[in-house]
Amino acid sequence: MSHAPSGLRIAVVGAGSSGLLLSLILQRQGHRVSLFERSGQLRTEGCGILLVKSGVEAVAAAAIPGLLDDLLAGGHSVQRFVFRNLRGDLIEASPAERDDGDLPSLLIHRRAILDALWRHLDPACFQGDRSLVSWNQSDDGVVARFADGQEWTGDLLVGADGIFSRVAALLAPGRRLQYLGDRVWRGVVTDETFCTNGDFFVYARGRGIYANFFDLGPDGEGRGRTHWGFFQEEELPGDRETRQRLLEEGVPAAALAKLPADAAAVIAATAPEAVVANWSFDIDPLPTLVKGRVALIGDAAHAMSSSQARGMTAGLEDAVALAARLAPGASGSLLVALQGYQEERLPVVHRYQERSRQVSHRTGRKRPPNRGSAGVHSPEQQRKML
């Protein structure tokens, strides 16, 4: 039988921003939430985020008392976008548009977002060191199995487990990662002079590289911080060992030398432990976000390039939309609620994904030599890329 969307037993797999927000809203609605995370504790590694206005609006729409204030206090609004070429010459500078009364787009550290969400969550729902192995479902429920041999049984399983999602690999076996052509480094560094006052700098793609910098505001000791991202076009190595070894290296000196000296100095001054590196991937739009009692949100559902800064925003929007369908008093059964979520979100996230790819390609990102073969990876290969 199908349960009405009230007082459900719900498992959320993945404690990133979308999984945390969804769990938080569902808790307040009276659902029995279990939040499973592969790591032993909340993962707060990462760097800066441009959380665009619609992402901040999604947090506001969650209507969690104090959450929006905590988010706004953790970041500051972007004030200006500055575009330069690789010689440092100005291409364009424009103020960030914001109408009176609008919420801002935020420059914020990922850790500040997760900390704000965690402060409002009942931590009793969190179960760390729980790596999903498989799930199966019937008309009456869904069962999730974990690497430690434990099982969870309930009404609804939500995959919020990111680009390498195990939930998604089982829900949509045709889901594949597509390599976007860049090795990427991101970091946060103390900076009082180069990027300040809410600025967002872009160095236009050329000579095989692209870079951006933005002001993250002061740290806990009042020192200014800058987030930076550096993208280098290159082929994806065929074996895991080589990929991992390259990610452990810093930005190559020859590539860094293509930036103006002041921008390169900011990157060079970053402590190695403050740098995160990865290979850039997205996924093709999925035909479905729901299969029976299993649903996807965030990067598990629609991982996309960073060209439009929509990745985290889309996941937060997913969480709010799915929770609204499961709110007490919502009409219809659980399965009807999930179909409504899919019908609402699928066209939206497909537009985000397509737009992100279009902008990436138009701004000069090198296309992989063969998107249909060398850039495609099986679910098992995807897991090995971690």
SVG drawing of the C-alpha trace seen along z (x, -y; Angstrom):
<svg xmlns="http://www.w3.org/2000/svg" viewBox="-5 -49 62 57">
<polyline fill="none" stroke="black" stroke-width="0.4" points="0.0,0.0 1.1,-3.6 1.5,-5.8 0.2,-9.3 3.1,-11.9 2.9,-12.2 5.1,-10.7 7.2,-8.8 10.4,-6.8 12.8,-8.5 16.5,-7.8 18.6,-10.6 22.0,-9.3 24.6,-12.1 25.1,-14.9 26.1,-17.7 24.1,-20.9 21.0,-19.4 20.9,-16.4 21.2,-18.5 18.6,-21.0 16.1,-18.2 16.7,-16.4 16.2,-19.5 12.9,-20.4 11.6,-16.8 12.4,-16.7 10.3,-19.8 7.5,-18.2 7.4,-15.3 9.0,-12.6 11.4,-10.1 14.6,-11.0 17.8,-9.0 20.7,-10.9 23.5,-8.5 27.0,-9.7 30.0,-7.8 32.3,-9.8 32.4,-9.5 31.4,-13.1 30.1,-16.0 32.4,-16.8 33.2,-20.5 36.2,-20.4 35.9,-22.6 36.4,-26.2 34.4,-29.2 31.0,-29.2 29.1,-31.8 25.6,-31.0 23.4,-32.9 20.3,-34.7 17.9,-31.8 20.0,-29.5 19.6,-32.0 15.9,-32.2 15.6,-28.5 17.0,-28.6 14.5,-31.4 11.7,-29.3 12.6,-26.5 11.2,-28.8 13.5,-27.4 13.6,-30.1 17.1,-31.7 18.6,-29.7 18.5,-32.5 20.1,-34.9 22.8,-32.4 23.5,-31.9 23.7,-35.7 26.0,-36.1 28.3,-33.5 29.0,-35.2 28.7,-38.6 27.1,-39.8 29.0,-40.0 29.5,-43.6 31.3,-43.6 32.3,-41.3 35.6,-42.1 36.7,-40.3 40.3,-40.4 42.4,-38.7 45.5,-36.7 47.7,-39.9 45.6,-41.4 43.9,-43.9 40.4,-44.9 37.7,-43.5 34.7,-44.5 33.7,-45.5 30.1,-45.8 28.3,-46.0 26.3,-43.0 22.7,-43.8 20.3,-43.7 16.9,-45.3 15.8,-46.9 14.4,-44.2 16.0,-41.3 18.1,-38.8 21.8,-38.9 24.0,-36.5 26.5,-35.4 30.2,-34.8 30.6,-32.2 32.7,-29.3 31.1,-25.9 31.9,-25.2 29.8,-28.2 26.8,-26.8 27.1,-23.3 27.7,-24.7 24.5,-26.8 22.4,-23.9 24.0,-21.6 23.2,-24.0 19.5,-23.7 19.4,-19.9 18.6,-17.4 21.9,-15.5 20.3,-12.3 19.3,-11.5 23.0,-11.5 24.7,-8.2 28.3,-8.4 30.6,-5.8 27.7,-4.4 28.5,-3.6 25.6,-2.5 26.1,0.7 22.6,1.4 18.9,0.8 15.8,2.6 12.1,1.8 8.6,3.3 5.1,2.0 5.4,1.7 8.8,0.1 12.4,-0.2 15.5,1.4 19.0,-0.1 22.1,2.0 25.4,0.6 29.0,1.8 29.1,2.5 26.3,5.1 23.5,3.0 20.2,2.4 17.6,-0.4 14.0,0.2 11.4,-2.5 9.1,-4.3 11.4,-6.6 15.1,-6.7 16.6,-9.9 19.9,-10.0 21.8,-13.2 25.2,-11.5 26.7,-13.7 28.3,-13.2 29.5,-9.7 26.1,-8.7 25.6,-5.1 21.8,-5.6 21.7,-7.1 23.8,-4.4 21.1,-1.9 18.2,-4.1 19.5,-5.1 22.0,-2.5 22.6,-4.5 23.9,-7.5 27.5,-8.3 30.0,-10.9 31.2,-13.1 34.7,-14.6 34.6,-18.3 38.3,-18.7 39.9,-20.3 42.0,-19.5 40.9,-21.9 42.4,-23.3 40.6,-25.5 41.9,-27.1 41.4,-29.7 44.2,-32.1 44.7,-35.0 44.6,-38.1 44.2,-41.8 44.9,-43.5 44.3,-41.6 40.6,-40.7 38.5,-42.6 35.2,-44.5 33.0,-41.8 34.9,-41.6 34.7,-38.6 37.5,-38.4 37.5,-36.3 40.5,-35.7 39.1,-34.7 40.0,-31.3 43.0,-31.2 46.3,-29.3 44.7,-26.3 43.8,-27.8 41.0,-29.7 41.0,-31.3 38.7,-33.1 39.1,-34.8 36.6,-36.2 36.5,-37.9 35.4,-35.6 35.5,-38.2 37.3,-37.9 38.2,-34.7 37.7,-34.2 40.7,-36.4 39.5,-39.3 42.0,-38.6 40.7,-38.9 40.4,-35.8 40.3,-35.1 38.9,-32.0 40.5,-31.1 39.9,-28.5 42.4,-27.4 41.4,-25.3 43.9,-23.6 42.7,-21.9 44.2,-18.4 43.3,-14.8 41.9,-12.6 44.5,-9.9 43.2,-6.4 44.2,-4.9 43.2,-5.7 46.7,-5.9 47.9,-8.5 44.7,-10.6 45.2,-10.5 48.9,-11.4 48.2,-14.4 45.5,-15.6 48.1,-15.5 50.3,-17.9 50.0,-21.7 49.3,-23.9 52.1,-23.4 54.5,-26.3 54.3,-26.6 50.5,-26.9 50.6,-29.3 53.0,-31.5 50.3,-32.2 48.5,-34.4 49.5,-37.9 52.1,-38.0 49.8,-39.4 47.1,-36.7 49.7,-33.9 51.2,-35.1 47.9,-34.7 47.7,-31.0 51.3,-30.4 50.9,-31.7 48.2,-29.1 49.1,-26.4 48.9,-23.0 46.4,-21.8 44.0,-24.6 43.9,-23.4 41.3,-21.0 41.9,-19.4 39.6,-17.3 38.8,-16.4 35.9,-18.3 32.8,-16.2 29.1,-16.6 26.4,-14.2 23.9,-14.0 20.4,-15.0 18.6,-12.0 15.2,-10.9 13.9,-10.5 14.6,-11.6 12.3,-9.1 11.9,-5.4 9.1,-4.1 10.1,-5.0 13.5,-6.3 14.3,-9.9 17.4,-11.9 18.4,-15.5 21.5,-17.6 24.5,-16.5 23.3,-12.9 20.4,-14.0 22.0,-16.6 25.8,-17.3 26.8,-20.2 29.7,-22.4 30.4,-25.4 30.0,-27.9 26.6,-29.1 27.2,-28.6 24.0,-26.6 25.1,-23.3 24.5,-23.9 21.6,-26.2 19.8,-23.5 20.3,-21.0 18.8,-23.4 15.9,-24.0 15.4,-20.3 15.3,-19.9 12.7,-22.5 10.5,-21.2 10.6,-17.6 9.9,-18.6 6.9,-20.6 5.4,-17.6 5.9,-15.6 4.5,-18.2 1.6,-17.4 -1.6,-18.0 -0.2,-17.6 -2.6,-15.8 -2.1,-12.3 0.0,-9.3 3.7,-9.2 4.1,-7.9 1.9,-10.7 4.0,-13.2 7.2,-11.9 5.9,-12.1 4.8,-15.7 8.4,-16.5 9.8,-15.0 7.4,-16.8 8.3,-20.1 12.0,-19.7 13.0,-17.7 12.5,-20.4 14.2,-23.0 17.3,-21.0 17.5,-20.0 17.6,-23.7 20.3,-24.3 22.4,-21.5 22.1,-22.5 22.8,-26.1 25.9,-25.2 27.3,-23.1 26.5,-25.8 28.3,-28.5 31.3,-26.2 31.7,-25.5 31.0,-29.0 33.7,-30.4 36.3,-28.2 36.4,-25.0 38.1,-22.3 35.6,-19.5 36.8,-16.0 38.1,-14.2 35.2,-11.7 32.3,-12.3 30.7,-9.1 33.6,-6.8 36.7,-8.2 34.7,-10.7 32.1,-8.1 32.5,-5.9 30.6,-3.0 29.1,-3.3 32.0,-1.2 34.6,-3.3 32.9,-6.4 33.3,-5.1 37.0,-4.4 37.5,-8.1 37.0,-9.2"/>
</svg>
